[in-house]
Structures are given as structure tokens and as C-alpha cells.
Amino acid sequence: MSTKLLALLAGAAVFTARPLRDRLQLSRAKHRSLTGHARLARRVARLVPYYGFGEQAFFASDGAPADVVARRRAGFARLADHYRTRFAATAELTDTVIDAVSDLQFTSAYRVPFQYSRFVREQLKPGAFARSSSGVTITDLDDNRFFDLTGSYGVNVFGYDFYKECIEAGVDRVRDLGPVLGPYHPVLAENVEHLRRISGLDEVSFHMSGTEAVMQAVRLARYHTNRSHLVRFCGAYHGWWGDVQPGVGNPLPARETYTLEDMNEASLRVLRRRRDIACVLVNPLQALHPNRAAPGDSSLVAARPSGTVSREAYARWLRSLRDVCTDRGIPLVFDEVFTGFRLAPGGAQEYFGVRADLVTYGKTLGGGLPVGVLCGRHELMKRYREDRPADICFARGTFNSHPYVMGAMNEFLRRLDTPRVRAVYRDLEGVWEARAMALNERLRAEALPVAFAALSSIWTTLYTQPSRYHWLLQYYLRAEGLALSWVGTGRLIFSLDYTEQDFEAVAERIVAAARAMREDGWWWQPAGATAGTIRKRIFRELLAQRR
Ligand SMILES: Cc1ncc(COP(=O)(O)O)c(C=O)c1O
């Protein structure tokens, strides 16, 4: 080989070595699950064919013998009868709108695994309407009062009455200005001061939703770093904007997003090396289930593994992220849309003892009205450059800083400083941990295959044995007077005004629902059944459909 050719090859090797190494490093930092491989997950999702269990297969999809099937049939008939009589008016109004409300069609269809969904929708109609709320309860159109475990998607931190008062007091405060947009109502100035103190950051921008606050955080990070990619961690939810939802659910691939494995040194290596990372997004709620998506019953096909890590372990991970981001000049963004004001007055920053450069808030901060907020350091929040006036980072939103939202937020923020609310936060962690432990002990004592993992007041239901029917528990819980959101037993969200007495009533009902489910035969399992054998069975069903 000529020396010229050798030199050329050596040059080419040097030229390609770095990209190759970067790619390898990136691959190693991906979680091994499909959730960790967004593109592949989208491709696989497109291959899954529909099939549904009819009246026969519905009760025996796990191969249960005739006597168990008979128990299940009788139990299901009782449950369906209960739903038909107790939720009649609520279900009737729901039926009149469902064909015209796309969101309702989606949430109804995806409450349970798709194979069972159609039959369940025909037989068990919980209804989608409510008439009133009071204390920790919601009342439907049939006058059934449910203990609320939905937490209104996390908005309800202090109880529904609290937010009704925030909205009323807030409206009173801004009434004279009314719906004027553009000029700010003076309460905004006070809100900004509160938010600067709470976040420990310099500037604030107001948006209409959590999704928009996240969009703005990422856009600003890209603008100031001049880099393209955002890093998010496997399974973390940051709203429904395309770049933060690269997997199933988004019709397009997110080309400027890296999805890395949470709590893994390999991810830190990627952050240390790559030069195209504009920011790192963290949803601290992932401490409850690192690397897994928010658990919902529609994907509960066999088991729901527990993955909770300790507060200390997650705090350690956040500290290591903080250090790498500081070293590499990468803005660290905490998405506190869910955890803000819930885990502690200062949210996850306070709870885990780690500070971010940009922090998003939303949900509860609107005092019951829709909002998204971004707080950040001066140099990251600035939307223009003094020395290049045409190079701007644009962000608007017609309804940003709406006076009514600012009014309700103002009341919310003022109340945070009252002795009543301060008292709610005292030993918050201990209270909810003790409640979860006591309930788990009760379930264990009765050998019921249900347990709860908790991150303070945010709970997820685990199952201590595999089964294809765990998702049905949400319907038994509702029959016992417990309201869950459409993701079912995956997420229970308590408001912090739950008294011991309220909680005791909820615990009683959970145990009663689990007992009924067991008595009706749904937790029968064949000898030697594991989550793996159930998944194999489902896989065979899928293959049979594709033939
Ligand atoms: C952590 C997190 N970020 C962002 C969002 C999106 O907020 P919104 O639904 O207000 O757009 C959510 C909503 O659940 C969230 O939990």
C-alpha cells in the first residue's frame, strides 16, 4: 500500500472515529426497553394489530377453568348491574356526547388493554360528568359521592374548596380590570416576587399550560447555547409537544431529542462528551418509576414492576447531573409542573436539595385556573441580544398573564405563607409514607395481591402476582366509591387535605374492592404463571392476528 493511501486511510479513520464513538456512547446510554428507543417503539406500535375479546374469550383469556370463568361471569354481571343502576344519568349524558368529543373517545378507549376495551365500554360505563365537589369528594349526576383519587391530574394539592376560594378571591381582586390583555394587573408584580423567592431564580415568564412552559424552556436553552438537542430521560412526561414526546403518540420522530437512561453513569458520559446538547430536562416524578412511562392501566397486561428509588438515591443522581451540567455549561431544567408545591413548598428543588437553572411550574400554581410558568436565571431568560438586535427568541401566547389567572395565582401564593398551609407541609412525607405502609400491611395480611408505591401524596398501584386482569380493579374501586382518572390504578393522586378519617375510609374501600375482585375469580392463575408466560401468550395472540 502506498504511503499516500495509508495517510489517507489514517485521516479517514480519525475523521470517522469520533462520530462512531459518539454514536456508540449514545447507544450505551439508552435504556434497554422499548420506551428507551423512541423510533423503534413507534415502528413496533404500528405493527400491533387490533383484536378484541368477545363475550366468550373475555373471561378466559388466561386459560381459566370453567368454574373460575363462571365466578368471573357472575361477578362481572353484578358489577355491570351496579354500573347500570348507580351511574345511569351520568352514563346517559356521556353517551350523548361521546361521538362528538374526541378526547372522551380516546380516554374511554384507553382505560384498559385494547383486547378488553370494547366489551368493557359496552358493559361498564362510569360516565364522564360530575356535578359538584366538596372536601375530598366529587359528586356525579346520579348523586354518588366519590373520594377523589384523581387529584385533577395533579392540580388539586390543597383540596377543591381551597381552589374555589382562590378563584373567587382572585376574581374579586382583578374584577375592575376584567379580561384586558396586554397591560398587566398589579397582582402580577406580587406573583413575580413570590415566584422568584420560591424558585430561587431571577426571572419569570407566564404561559397557558405546562406544555408551553416546557417549550419555552427548551427554546431559550437552544437560543442561548446555540446547540440543537434536548436531553430527556426514558419514560419522563413533559407535556405533549413533539420534541419532548419522541415515542408512541407523536406521528413524527423527534430529531433533536436524545432519550437517555435515568440514573445511569453512561448518560453522564454522553453529557460530558457531546457538544450539541442544549439542555437536560428532568421530571422529578420519575423517582417513583425511573425509566418507565407514567403507569396506566391500558398497558397493564401482566404486572407492574416496582421501580421506586429512595429519595437519597435520586437526590444523588440529580446532584451528579447538576455537576455535569455546570461543568459543561448545559442548562439543567427541572420540570416541576407536577411536583411543584406538592412535594414541598419549594417543590423538587427543595425536596431533593438540588437547584436547577430553569424551572417550569403549572397545574396547581394557577389556583385552579390553567397556567404554565417558567422561572430562570437572567442570562437564560433573555429573549434578545443587546449586540445583535435582529436575533431574537420569540415567545408570546394571547392569554399569557390573564388577569383572572394572575388573581387566582395571587391568592394561591399568598395562602402558601399562611400557618394553615405551612402546617400541611409539616411532616408531609412521613404522613403519606405511614399511610402507604399501613395500607400495604393490611393488604398483605389478607394476602391480597395489591400494594402501593408512594412518592409522598403521589401513588402508583403495584400487583404482587402477575395477571391479565389487574386493570379491572379500577372498576371495582369505582363501585366502592373511589374516583380514579382515566389512567386507572396507575396513578392515585391525593390532595393534602385528606384527614386520617378520610384516608381510613379510602383504605377500607380499597381493601373491599380487592376482596371482591379476588372473590370473583379474577386473580386465579395457572400453576407456574409468570409475567413472562402471560406476555408470551399475548405475543402468540398478536402473531395469530397477523397471519
Ligand atoms: C411534568 C409535566 N410537565 C408538563 C406537563 C404538561 O402540562 P399541561 O398538561 O398543563 O400542558 C405535565 C402534565 O401532566 C407534567 O406532568
Ligand as a Chemical Component Dictionary entry (heavy atoms), coordinates in Angstrom:
data_LIG
# 
_chem_comp.id                   LIG 
_chem_comp.type                 NON-POLYMER 
_chem_comp.pdbx_formal_charge   0 
_chem_comp.three_letter_code    LIG 
# 
loop_
_chem_comp_atom.comp_id 
_chem_comp_atom.atom_id 
_chem_comp_atom.alt_atom_id 
_chem_comp_atom.type_symbol 
_chem_comp_atom.charge 
_chem_comp_atom.model_Cartn_x 
_chem_comp_atom.model_Cartn_y 
_chem_comp_atom.model_Cartn_z 
_chem_comp_atom.pdbx_ordinal 
LIG C1 C1 C 0 -44.091 17.098 34.446 1  
LIG C2 C2 C 0 -45.097 17.648 33.494 2  
LIG N1 N1 N 0 -44.698 18.534 32.565 3  
LIG C3 C3 C 0 -45.561 19.068 31.693 4  
LIG C4 C4 C 0 -46.884 18.737 31.719 5  
LIG C5 C5 C 0 -47.835 19.360 30.738 6  
LIG O1 O1 O 0 -48.657 20.276 31.370 7  
LIG P1 P1 P 0 -50.036 20.685 30.683 8  
LIG O2 O2 O 0 -50.894 19.472 30.689 9  
LIG O3 O3 O 0 -50.557 21.798 31.543 10 
LIG O4 O4 O 0 -49.716 21.132 29.311 11 
LIG C6 C6 C 0 -47.345 17.824 32.659 12 
LIG C7 C7 C 0 -48.754 17.417 32.687 13 
LIG O5 O5 O 0 -49.140 16.409 33.235 14 
LIG C8 C8 C 0 -46.434 17.259 33.576 15 
LIG O6 O6 O 0 -46.811 16.373 34.495 16 
# 
loop_
_chem_comp_bond.comp_id 
_chem_comp_bond.atom_id_1 
_chem_comp_bond.atom_id_2 
_chem_comp_bond.value_order 
_chem_comp_bond.pdbx_ordinal 
LIG C1 C2 SING 1  
LIG C2 N1 SING 2  
LIG C2 C8 DOUB 3  
LIG N1 C3 DOUB 4  
LIG C3 C4 SING 5  
LIG C4 C5 SING 6  
LIG C4 C6 DOUB 7  
LIG C5 O1 SING 8  
LIG O1 P1 SING 9  
LIG P1 O2 DOUB 10 
LIG P1 O3 SING 11 
LIG P1 O4 SING 12 
LIG C6 C7 SING 13 
LIG C6 C8 SING 14 
LIG C7 O5 DOUB 15 
LIG C8 O6 SING 16 
# 
